[in-house]
Amino acid sequence: MKKIIRKYKYGNFTKISKYLAEMIMDLLIYYKLDVENYKVTSVPSNYISYINRGFTPAELIAKEFSKLSGLEYIKLYKSLTLKKQASLGHHQRSDNVHKKIKLTKSVPEYIIIIDDVYTTGASMNECYKLIKDQVKNVYGMTVSKAHRN
């Protein structure tokens, strides 16, 4: 999985997003989650990563997932961070995103937040903190869990 994610994010193999979205769809089916009234969003990338890649990995996966599930995709977050999460340690990751992810629109009652890789959970947790008092339910879903030595 590590090689696939690397090719996707750093080798510009954006077509892989469809298959990564199918993996998340399989999770929905496996766990029999009722998401009929949910909207789909994604964890944002920092500006520099977006400029370097030309795309936001989690956003492409979330949009493909939206097509598969029939759920509406909304761009709920933007990132004001300038440092890449991948280059930071555990505590630095939390500091990097703390109060640097912002809402871009009103929050729906039911939301699925999609990220490509869950490493420390800093980005996903920061996204959740922004909406926790405004939602009835939220699911955080990722394609992969990174293991750091």
Helices and strands as residue ranges (DSSP letters): H 2-10, H 16-30, E 39-42, H 47-53, H 57-69, E 77-79, G 85-87, H 90-97, E 101-103, E 110-118, H 122-131, E 137-145
